[in-house]
Amino acid sequence: MSRNSKLISQNLREEIAKELGVYDQVKKDGGSWENVSSKDCGNIVSKAIEIANRAVENK
């Protein structure tokens, strides 16, 4: 996830990870996203896209 970290703000990524129950792993690893599964990263991206689409629709 670090390669594309600039596409999603750190705050948004953390909020979504908390919502999906993934942030505990990040916190346990001292803020590192290395041990977050690719499936969970994909779910974070999907949720971010969903949020972005809602924001566009509401304009």
PDB file of N, H, CA, C and O in Angstrom:
ATOM      1  N   MET A   1       0.812  -1.185   0.000  1.00  0.00           N
ATOM      2  CA  MET A   1       0.000   0.000   0.000  1.00  0.00           C
ATOM      3  C   MET A   1       0.857   1.252   0.000  1.00  0.00           C
ATOM      4  O   MET A   1       0.373   2.320  -0.374  1.00  0.00           O
ATOM      5  N   SER A   2       2.078   1.159   0.394  1.00  0.00           N
ATOM      6  H   SER A   2       2.471   0.291   0.698  1.00  0.00           H
ATOM      7  CA  SER A   2       2.923   2.345   0.485  1.00  0.00           C
ATOM      8  C   SER A   2       3.229   2.949  -0.878  1.00  0.00           C
ATOM      9  O   SER A   2       3.443   4.157  -0.984  1.00  0.00           O
ATOM     10  N   ARG A   3       3.254   2.129  -1.918  1.00  0.00           N
ATOM     11  H   ARG A   3       3.080   1.148  -1.832  1.00  0.00           H
ATOM     12  CA  ARG A   3       3.582   2.630  -3.245  1.00  0.00           C
ATOM     13  C   ARG A   3       2.596   3.698  -3.708  1.00  0.00           C
ATOM     14  O   ARG A   3       2.992   4.676  -4.341  1.00  0.00           O
ATOM     15  N   ASN A   4       1.333   3.516  -3.401  1.00  0.00           N
ATOM     16  H   ASN A   4       1.012   2.721  -2.886  1.00  0.00           H
ATOM     17  CA  ASN A   4       0.300   4.457  -3.836  1.00  0.00           C
ATOM     18  C   ASN A   4      -0.272   5.262  -2.678  1.00  0.00           C
ATOM     19  O   ASN A   4      -1.412   5.721  -2.740  1.00  0.00           O
ATOM     20  N   SER A   5       0.505   5.430  -1.640  1.00  0.00           N
ATOM     21  H   SER A   5       1.431   5.057  -1.590  1.00  0.00           H
ATOM     22  CA  SER A   5      -0.005   6.081  -0.438  1.00  0.00           C
ATOM     23  C   SER A   5      -0.468   7.508  -0.666  1.00  0.00           C
ATOM     24  O   SER A   5      -1.257   8.022   0.127  1.00  0.00           O
ATOM     25  N   LYS A   6      -0.013   8.156  -1.704  1.00  0.00           N
ATOM     26  H   LYS A   6       0.628   7.739  -2.348  1.00  0.00           H
ATOM     27  CA  LYS A   6      -0.391   9.543  -1.952  1.00  0.00           C
ATOM     28  C   LYS A   6      -1.761   9.647  -2.624  1.00  0.00           C
ATOM     29  O   LYS A   6      -2.309  10.744  -2.727  1.00  0.00           O
ATOM     30  N   LEU A   7      -2.316   8.539  -3.077  1.00  0.00           N
ATOM     31  H   LEU A   7      -1.871   7.647  -2.993  1.00  0.00           H
ATOM     32  CA  LEU A   7      -3.617   8.573  -3.725  1.00  0.00           C
ATOM     33  C   LEU A   7      -4.757   8.731  -2.720  1.00  0.00           C
ATOM     34  O   LEU A   7      -5.799   9.308  -3.032  1.00  0.00           O
ATOM     35  N   ILE A   8      -4.548   8.220  -1.528  1.00  0.00           N
ATOM     36  H   ILE A   8      -3.702   7.752  -1.274  1.00  0.00           H
ATOM     37  CA  ILE A   8      -5.535   8.327  -0.459  1.00  0.00           C
ATOM     38  C   ILE A   8      -4.832   8.984   0.725  1.00  0.00           C
ATOM     39  O   ILE A   8      -3.731   8.578   1.099  1.00  0.00           O
ATOM     40  N   SER A   9      -5.456   9.985   1.306  1.00  0.00           N
ATOM     41  H   SER A   9      -6.349  10.315   1.002  1.00  0.00           H
ATOM     42  CA  SER A   9      -4.819  10.643   2.444  1.00  0.00           C
ATOM     43  C   SER A   9      -4.644   9.648   3.592  1.00  0.00           C
ATOM     44  O   SER A   9      -5.405   8.690   3.730  1.00  0.00           O
ATOM     45  N   GLN A  10      -3.648   9.895   4.389  1.00  0.00           N
ATOM     46  H   GLN A  10      -3.030  10.673   4.278  1.00  0.00           H
ATOM     47  CA  GLN A  10      -3.369   9.023   5.536  1.00  0.00           C
ATOM     48  C   GLN A  10      -4.575   8.965   6.470  1.00  0.00           C
ATOM     49  O   GLN A  10      -4.932   7.896   6.966  1.00  0.00           O
ATOM     50  N   ASN A  11      -5.195  10.107   6.706  1.00  0.00           N
ATOM     51  H   ASN A  11      -4.905  10.975   6.304  1.00  0.00           H
ATOM     52  CA  ASN A  11      -6.353  10.149   7.604  1.00  0.00           C
ATOM     53  C   ASN A  11      -7.516   9.318   7.073  1.00  0.00           C
ATOM     54  O   ASN A  11      -8.145   8.568   7.820  1.00  0.00           O
ATOM     55  N   LEU A  12      -7.797   9.456   5.772  1.00  0.00           N
ATOM     56  H   LEU A  12      -7.286  10.066   5.166  1.00  0.00           H
ATOM     57  CA  LEU A  12      -8.890   8.692   5.176  1.00  0.00           C
ATOM     58  C   LEU A  12      -8.583   7.200   5.229  1.00  0.00           C
ATOM     59  O   LEU A  12      -9.454   6.395   5.561  1.00  0.00           O
ATOM     60  N   ARG A  13      -7.359   6.833   4.905  1.00  0.00           N
ATOM     61  H   ARG A  13      -6.652   7.487   4.635  1.00  0.00           H
ATOM     62  CA  ARG A  13      -6.966   5.424   4.923  1.00  0.00           C
ATOM     63  C   ARG A  13      -7.129   4.841   6.326  1.00  0.00           C
ATOM     64  O   ARG A  13      -7.634   3.730   6.488  1.00  0.00           O
ATOM     65  N   GLU A  14      -6.701   5.593   7.335  1.00  0.00           N
ATOM     66  H   GLU A  14      -6.291   6.495   7.204  1.00  0.00           H
ATOM     67  CA  GLU A  14      -6.824   5.118   8.711  1.00  0.00           C
ATOM     68  C   GLU A  14      -8.281   5.011   9.139  1.00  0.00           C
ATOM     69  O   GLU A  14      -8.657   4.044   9.801  1.00  0.00           O
ATOM     70  N   GLU A  15      -9.101   5.979   8.777  1.00  0.00           N
ATOM     71  H   GLU A  15      -8.796   6.765   8.240  1.00  0.00           H
ATOM     72  CA  GLU A  15     -10.526   5.932   9.141  1.00  0.00           C
ATOM     73  C   GLU A  15     -11.214   4.730   8.505  1.00  0.00           C
ATOM     74  O   GLU A  15     -12.003   4.048   9.158  1.00  0.00           O
ATOM     75  N   ILE A  16     -10.919   4.471   7.240  1.00  0.00           N
ATOM     76  H   ILE A  16     -10.279   5.026   6.710  1.00  0.00           H
ATOM     77  CA  ILE A  16     -11.521   3.328   6.568  1.00  0.00           C
ATOM     78  C   ILE A  16     -11.014   2.029   7.185  1.00  0.00           C
ATOM     79  O   ILE A  16     -11.789   1.094   7.389  1.00  0.00           O
ATOM     80  N   ALA A  17      -9.726   1.967   7.480  1.00  0.00           N
ATOM     81  H   ALA A  17      -9.097   2.726   7.315  1.00  0.00           H
ATOM     82  CA  ALA A  17      -9.150   0.769   8.103  1.00  0.00           C
ATOM     83  C   ALA A  17      -9.805   0.509   9.455  1.00  0.00           C
ATOM     84  O   ALA A  17     -10.075  -0.641   9.801  1.00  0.00           O
ATOM     85  N   LYS A  18     -10.062   1.563  10.219  1.00  0.00           N
ATOM     86  H   LYS A  18      -9.843   2.497   9.938  1.00  0.00           H
ATOM     87  CA  LYS A  18     -10.740   1.408  11.502  1.00  0.00           C
ATOM     88  C   LYS A  18     -12.155   0.880  11.287  1.00  0.00           C
ATOM     89  O   LYS A  18     -12.609  -0.017  11.997  1.00  0.00           O
ATOM     90  N   GLU A  19     -12.843   1.445  10.303  1.00  0.00           N
ATOM     91  H   GLU A  19     -12.474   2.174   9.726  1.00  0.00           H
ATOM     92  CA  GLU A  19     -14.209   1.032   9.993  1.00  0.00           C
ATOM     93  C   GLU A  19     -14.265  -0.445   9.584  1.00  0.00           C
ATOM     94  O   GLU A  19     -15.211  -1.154   9.925  1.00  0.00           O
ATOM     95  N   LEU A  20     -13.253  -0.894   8.859  1.00  0.00           N
ATOM     96  H   LEU A  20     -12.484  -0.317   8.582  1.00  0.00           H
ATOM     97  CA  LEU A  20     -13.216  -2.280   8.383  1.00  0.00           C
ATOM     98  C   LEU A  20     -12.555  -3.233   9.377  1.00  0.00           C
ATOM     99  O   LEU A  20     -12.482  -4.437   9.130  1.00  0.00           O
ATOM    100  N   GLY A  21     -12.077  -2.699  10.493  1.00  0.00           N
ATOM    101  H   GLY A  21     -12.136  -1.721  10.693  1.00  0.00           H
ATOM    102  CA  GLY A  21     -11.466  -3.539  11.513  1.00  0.00           C
ATOM    103  C   GLY A  21     -10.049  -3.980  11.207  1.00  0.00           C
ATOM    104  O   GLY A  21      -9.586  -4.985  11.746  1.00  0.00           O
ATOM    105  N   VAL A  22      -9.358  -3.253  10.356  1.00  0.00           N
ATOM    106  H   VAL A  22      -9.734  -2.436   9.918  1.00  0.00           H
ATOM    107  CA  VAL A  22      -8.001  -3.606   9.930  1.00  0.00           C
ATOM    108  C   VAL A  22      -6.950  -2.783  10.672  1.00  0.00           C
ATOM    109  O   VAL A  22      -5.789  -3.187  10.740  1.00  0.00           O
ATOM    110  N   TYR A  23      -7.332  -1.660  11.217  1.00  0.00           N
ATOM    111  H   TYR A  23      -8.276  -1.332  11.162  1.00  0.00           H
ATOM    112  CA  TYR A  23      -6.354  -0.733  11.776  1.00  0.00           C
ATOM    113  C   TYR A  23      -5.616  -1.290  12.986  1.00  0.00           C
ATOM    114  O   TYR A  23      -4.491  -0.874  13.261  1.00  0.00           O
ATOM    115  N   ASP A  24      -6.224  -2.220  13.712  1.00  0.00           N
ATOM    116  H   ASP A  24      -7.138  -2.558  13.488  1.00  0.00           H
ATOM    117  CA  ASP A  24      -5.539  -2.817  14.861  1.00  0.00           C
ATOM    118  C   ASP A  24      -4.224  -3.468  14.439  1.00  0.00           C
ATOM    119  O   ASP A  24      -3.234  -3.391  15.166  1.00  0.00           O
ATOM    120  N   GLN A  25      -4.208  -4.111  13.265  1.00  0.00           N
ATOM    121  H   GLN A  25      -5.012  -4.173  12.675  1.00  0.00           H
ATOM    122  CA  GLN A  25      -2.983  -4.731  12.758  1.00  0.00           C
ATOM    123  C   GLN A  25      -1.921  -3.669  12.474  1.00  0.00           C
ATOM    124  O   GLN A  25      -0.747  -3.856  12.793  1.00  0.00           O
ATOM    125  N   VAL A  26      -2.331  -2.574  11.884  1.00  0.00           N
ATOM    126  H   VAL A  26      -3.285  -2.422  11.625  1.00  0.00           H
ATOM    127  CA  VAL A  26      -1.402  -1.479  11.573  1.00  0.00           C
ATOM    128  C   VAL A  26      -0.833  -0.907  12.864  1.00  0.00           C
ATOM    129  O   VAL A  26       0.373  -0.691  12.980  1.00  0.00           O
ATOM    130  N   LYS A  27      -1.707  -0.665  13.826  1.00  0.00           N
ATOM    131  H   LYS A  27      -2.687  -0.840  13.731  1.00  0.00           H
ATOM    132  CA  LYS A  27      -1.289  -0.115  15.108  1.00  0.00           C
ATOM    133  C   LYS A  27      -0.333  -1.075  15.817  1.00  0.00           C
ATOM    134  O   LYS A  27       0.668  -0.652  16.394  1.00  0.00           O
ATOM    135  N   LYS A  28      -0.646  -2.353  15.769  1.00  0.00           N
ATOM    136  H   LYS A  28      -1.460  -2.697  15.301  1.00  0.00           H
ATOM    137  CA  LYS A  28       0.193  -3.372  16.401  1.00  0.00           C
ATOM    138  C   LYS A  28       1.590  -3.395  15.781  1.00  0.00           C
ATOM    139  O   LYS A  28       2.575  -3.646  16.475  1.00  0.00           O
ATOM    140  N   ASP A  29       1.674  -3.135  14.481  1.00  0.00           N
ATOM    141  H   ASP A  29       0.874  -2.932  13.917  1.00  0.00           H
ATOM    142  CA  ASP A  29       2.947  -3.141  13.759  1.00  0.00           C
ATOM    143  C   ASP A  29       3.627  -1.777  13.759  1.00  0.00           C
ATOM    144  O   ASP A  29       4.512  -1.531  12.940  1.00  0.00           O
ATOM    145  N   GLY A  30       3.235  -0.903  14.647  1.00  0.00           N
ATOM    146  H   GLY A  30       2.516  -1.103  15.313  1.00  0.00           H
ATOM    147  CA  GLY A  30       3.876   0.399  14.770  1.00  0.00           C
ATOM    148  C   GLY A  30       3.604   1.348  13.622  1.00  0.00           C
ATOM    149  O   GLY A  30       4.441   2.192  13.303  1.00  0.00           O
ATOM    150  N   GLY A  31       2.442   1.221  12.996  1.00  0.00           N
ATOM    151  H   GLY A  31       1.762   0.535  13.255  1.00  0.00           H
ATOM    152  CA  GLY A  31       2.074   2.116  11.895  1.00  0.00           C
ATOM    153  C   GLY A  31       2.425   1.578  10.525  1.00  0.00           C
ATOM    154  O   GLY A  31       2.170   2.239   9.518  1.00  0.00           O
ATOM    155  N   SER A  32       3.000   0.400  10.467  1.00  0.00           N
ATOM    156  H   SER A  32       3.207  -0.137  11.285  1.00  0.00           H
ATOM    157  CA  SER A  32       3.371  -0.198   9.188  1.00  0.00           C
ATOM    158  C   SER A  32       2.171  -0.919   8.577  1.00  0.00           C
ATOM    159  O   SER A  32       1.416  -1.605   9.266  1.00  0.00           O
ATOM    160  N   TRP A  33       2.020  -0.745   7.270  1.00  0.00           N
ATOM    161  H   TRP A  33       2.634  -0.188   6.710  1.00  0.00           H
ATOM    162  CA  TRP A  33       0.929  -1.404   6.538  1.00  0.00           C
ATOM    163  C   TRP A  33       1.400  -2.709   5.890  1.00  0.00           C
ATOM    164  O   TRP A  33       0.626  -3.355   5.183  1.00  0.00           O
ATOM    165  N   GLU A  34       2.636  -3.098   6.115  1.00  0.00           N
ATOM    166  H   GLU A  34       3.265  -2.572   6.688  1.00  0.00           H
ATOM    167  CA  GLU A  34       3.215  -4.276   5.467  1.00  0.00           C
ATOM    168  C   GLU A  34       2.440  -5.557   5.701  1.00  0.00           C
ATOM    169  O   GLU A  34       2.316  -6.370   4.785  1.00  0.00           O
ATOM    170  N   ASN A  35       1.917  -5.759   6.890  1.00  0.00           N
ATOM    171  H   ASN A  35       2.017  -5.099   7.633  1.00  0.00           H
ATOM    172  CA  ASN A  35       1.251  -7.016   7.220  1.00  0.00           C
ATOM    173  C   ASN A  35      -0.253  -7.007   6.993  1.00  0.00           C
ATOM    174  O   ASN A  35      -0.946  -7.959   7.353  1.00  0.00           O
ATOM    175  N   VAL A  36      -0.754  -5.936   6.399  1.00  0.00           N
ATOM    176  H   VAL A  36      -0.192  -5.162   6.107  1.00  0.00           H
ATOM    177  CA  VAL A  36      -2.167  -5.888   6.045  1.00  0.00           C
ATOM    178  C   VAL A  36      -2.315  -6.653   4.733  1.00  0.00           C
ATOM    179  O   VAL A  36      -1.597  -6.395   3.767  1.00  0.00           O
ATOM    180  N   SER A  37      -3.240  -7.581   4.712  1.00  0.00           N
ATOM    181  H   SER A  37      -3.824  -7.790   5.497  1.00  0.00           H
ATOM    182  CA  SER A  37      -3.389  -8.436   3.528  1.00  0.00           C
ATOM    183  C   SER A  37      -3.804  -7.632   2.301  1.00  0.00           C
ATOM    184  O   SER A  37      -4.382  -6.550   2.408  1.00  0.00           O
ATOM    185  N   SER A  38      -3.498  -8.181   1.152  1.00  0.00           N
ATOM    186  H   SER A  38      -3.028  -9.060   1.065  1.00  0.00           H
ATOM    187  CA  SER A  38      -3.878  -7.507  -0.096  1.00  0.00           C
ATOM    188  C   SER A  38      -5.393  -7.438  -0.214  1.00  0.00           C
ATOM    189  O   SER A  38      -5.928  -6.487  -0.784  1.00  0.00           O
ATOM    190  N   LYS A  39      -6.083  -8.429   0.316  1.00  0.00           N
ATOM    191  H   LYS A  39      -5.648  -9.202   0.779  1.00  0.00           H
ATOM    192  CA  LYS A  39      -7.547  -8.404   0.306  1.00  0.00           C
ATOM    193  C   LYS A  39      -8.056  -7.217   1.117  1.00  0.00           C
ATOM    194  O   LYS A  39      -8.946  -6.491   0.673  1.00  0.00           O
ATOM    195  N   ASP A  40      -7.488  -7.021   2.306  1.00  0.00           N
ATOM    196  H   ASP A  40      -6.765  -7.610   2.667  1.00  0.00           H
ATOM    197  CA  ASP A  40      -7.906  -5.897   3.139  1.00  0.00           C
ATOM    198  C   ASP A  40      -7.547  -4.563   2.490  1.00  0.00           C
ATOM    199  O   ASP A  40      -8.324  -3.610   2.556  1.00  0.00           O
ATOM    200  N   CYS A  41      -6.379  -4.494   1.867  1.00  0.00           N
ATOM    201  H   CYS A  41      -5.749  -5.269   1.813  1.00  0.00           H
ATOM    202  CA  CYS A  41      -6.002  -3.260   1.151  1.00  0.00           C
ATOM    203  C   CYS A  41      -6.987  -2.985   0.018  1.00  0.00           C
ATOM    204  O   CYS A  41      -7.382  -1.841  -0.210  1.00  0.00           O
ATOM    205  N   GLY A  42      -7.377  -4.033  -0.683  1.00  0.00           N
ATOM    206  H   GLY A  42      -7.056  -4.962  -0.498  1.00  0.00           H
ATOM    207  CA  GLY A  42      -8.367  -3.889  -1.749  1.00  0.00           C
ATOM    208  C   GLY A  42      -9.693  -3.392  -1.217  1.00  0.00           C
ATOM    209  O   GLY A  42     -10.354  -2.568  -1.849  1.00  0.00           O
ATOM    210  N   ASN A  43     -10.085  -3.892  -0.050  1.00  0.00           N
ATOM    211  H   ASN A  43      -9.548  -4.562   0.464  1.00  0.00           H
ATOM    212  CA  ASN A  43     -11.333  -3.431   0.569  1.00  0.00           C
ATOM    213  C   ASN A  43     -11.251  -1.966   0.966  1.00  0.00           C
ATOM    214  O   ASN A  43     -12.238  -1.237   0.872  1.00  0.00           O
ATOM    215  N   ILE A  44     -10.081  -1.536   1.407  1.00  0.00           N
ATOM    216  H   ILE A  44      -9.279  -2.129   1.483  1.00  0.00           H
ATOM    217  CA  ILE A  44      -9.886  -0.125   1.754  1.00  0.00           C
ATOM    218  C   ILE A  44     -10.017   0.740   0.503  1.00  0.00           C
ATOM    219  O   ILE A  44     -10.672   1.781   0.529  1.00  0.00           O
ATOM    220  N   VAL A  45      -9.403   0.312  -0.572  1.00  0.00           N
ATOM    221  H   VAL A  45      -8.871  -0.534  -0.593  1.00  0.00           H
ATOM    222  CA  VAL A  45      -9.483   1.061  -1.835  1.00  0.00           C
ATOM    223  C   VAL A  45     -10.926   1.104  -2.334  1.00  0.00           C
ATOM    224  O   VAL A  45     -11.409   2.154  -2.758  1.00  0.00           O
ATOM    225  N   SER A  46     -11.609  -0.031  -2.285  1.00  0.00           N
ATOM    226  H   SER A  46     -11.217  -0.884  -1.940  1.00  0.00           H
ATOM    227  CA  SER A  46     -13.012  -0.078  -2.728  1.00  0.00           C
ATOM    228  C   SER A  46     -13.874   0.885  -1.930  1.00  0.00           C
ATOM    229  O   SER A  46     -14.721   1.582  -2.490  1.00  0.00           O
ATOM    230  N   LYS A  47     -13.658   0.923  -0.630  1.00  0.00           N
ATOM    231  H   LYS A  47     -12.971   0.357  -0.176  1.00  0.00           H
ATOM    232  CA  LYS A  47     -14.425   1.827   0.235  1.00  0.00           C
ATOM    233  C   LYS A  47     -14.095   3.285  -0.090  1.00  0.00           C
ATOM    234  O   LYS A  47     -14.989   4.132  -0.098  1.00  0.00           O
ATOM    235  N   ALA A  48     -12.827   3.585  -0.358  1.00  0.00           N
ATOM    236  H   ALA A  48     -12.101   2.898  -0.352  1.00  0.00           H
ATOM    237  CA  ALA A  48     -12.428   4.947  -0.721  1.00  0.00           C
ATOM    238  C   ALA A  48     -13.094   5.365  -2.035  1.00  0.00           C
ATOM    239  O   ALA A  48     -13.541   6.504  -2.173  1.00  0.00           O
ATOM    240  N   ILE A  49     -13.156   4.458  -2.982  1.00  0.00           N
ATOM    241  H   ILE A  49     -12.793   3.533  -2.870  1.00  0.00           H
ATOM    242  CA  ILE A  49     -13.815   4.743  -4.272  1.00  0.00           C
ATOM    243  C   ILE A  49     -15.296   4.992  -4.047  1.00  0.00           C
ATOM    244  O   ILE A  49     -15.875   5.906  -4.634  1.00  0.00           O
ATOM    245  N   GLU A  50     -15.904   4.181  -3.199  1.00  0.00           N
ATOM    246  H   GLU A  50     -15.434   3.439  -2.722  1.00  0.00           H
ATOM    247  CA  GLU A  50     -17.321   4.358  -2.879  1.00  0.00           C
ATOM    248  C   GLU A  50     -17.574   5.737  -2.265  1.00  0.00           C
ATOM    249  O   GLU A  50     -18.537   6.413  -2.627  1.00  0.00           O
ATOM    250  N   ILE A  51     -16.719   6.148  -1.349  1.00  0.00           N
ATOM    251  H   ILE A  51     -15.937   5.599  -1.055  1.00  0.00           H
ATOM    252  CA  ILE A  51     -16.842   7.464  -0.719  1.00  0.00           C
ATOM    253  C   ILE A  51     -16.666   8.574  -1.745  1.00  0.00           C
ATOM    254  O   ILE A  51     -17.406   9.557  -1.727  1.00  0.00           O
ATOM    255  N   ALA A  52     -15.697   8.429  -2.635  1.00  0.00           N
ATOM    256  H   ALA A  52     -15.095   7.630  -2.650  1.00  0.00           H
ATOM    257  CA  ALA A  52     -15.447   9.436  -3.668  1.00  0.00           C
ATOM    258  C   ALA A  52     -16.644   9.534  -4.620  1.00  0.00           C
ATOM    259  O   ALA A  52     -17.049  10.632  -5.002  1.00  0.00           O
ATOM    260  N   ASN A  53     -17.202   8.393  -4.996  1.00  0.00           N
ATOM    261  H   ASN A  53     -16.874   7.501  -4.685  1.00  0.00           H
ATOM    262  CA  ASN A  53     -18.360   8.405  -5.894  1.00  0.00           C
ATOM    263  C   ASN A  53     -19.557   9.089  -5.249  1.00  0.00           C
ATOM    264  O   ASN A  53     -20.282   9.831  -5.911  1.00  0.00           O
ATOM    265  N   ARG A  54     -19.766   8.843  -3.967  1.00  0.00           N
ATOM    266  H   ARG A  54     -19.177   8.240  -3.429  1.00  0.00           H
ATOM    267  CA  ARG A  54     -20.857   9.518  -3.253  1.00  0.00           C
ATOM    268  C   ARG A  54     -20.634  11.015  -3.218  1.00  0.00           C
ATOM    269  O   ARG A  54     -21.580  11.787  -3.375  1.00  0.00           O
ATOM    270  N   ALA A  55     -19.395  11.437  -3.012  1.00  0.00           N
ATOM    271  H   ALA A  55     -18.626  10.810  -2.884  1.00  0.00           H
ATOM    272  CA  ALA A  55     -19.082  12.870  -2.952  1.00  0.00           C
ATOM    273  C   ALA A  55     -19.352  13.535  -4.290  1.00  0.00           C
ATOM    274  O   ALA A  55     -19.863  14.654  -4.338  1.00  0.00           O
ATOM    275  N   VAL A  56     -19.014  12.857  -5.372  1.00  0.00           N
ATOM    276  H   VAL A  56     -18.599  11.948  -5.333  1.00  0.00           H
ATOM    277  CA  VAL A  56     -19.250  13.398  -6.711  1.00  0.00           C
ATOM    278  C   VAL A  56     -20.757  13.478  -7.003  1.00  0.00           C
ATOM    279  O   VAL A  56     -21.239  14.458  -7.570  1.00  0.00           O
ATOM    280  N   GLU A  57     -21.474  12.447  -6.612  1.00  0.00           N
ATOM    281  H   GLU A  57     -21.082  11.650  -6.151  1.00  0.00           H
ATOM    282  CA  GLU A  57     -22.922  12.426  -6.851  1.00  0.00           C
ATOM    283  C   GLU A  57     -23.642  13.526  -6.070  1.00  0.00           C
ATOM    284  O   GLU A  57     -24.666  14.037  -6.523  1.00  0.00           O
ATOM    285  N   ASN A  58     -23.126  13.887  -4.921  1.00  0.00           N
ATOM    286  H   ASN A  58     -22.294  13.472  -4.552  1.00  0.00           H
ATOM    287  CA  ASN A  58     -23.776  14.894  -4.081  1.00  0.00           C
ATOM    288  C   ASN A  58     -23.435  16.321  -4.467  1.00  0.00           C
ATOM    289  O   ASN A  58     -23.927  17.258  -3.838  1.00  0.00           O
ATOM    290  N   LYS A  59     -22.615  16.512  -5.473  1.00  0.00           N
ATOM    291  H   LYS A  59     -22.214  15.751  -5.984  1.00  0.00           H
ATOM    292  CA  LYS A  59     -22.255  17.876  -5.901  1.00  0.00           C
ATOM    293  C   LYS A  59     -23.292  18.434  -6.823  1.00  0.00           C
ATOM    294  O   LYS A  59     -23.162  19.567  -7.286  1.00  0.00           O
TER     295      LYS A  59
END
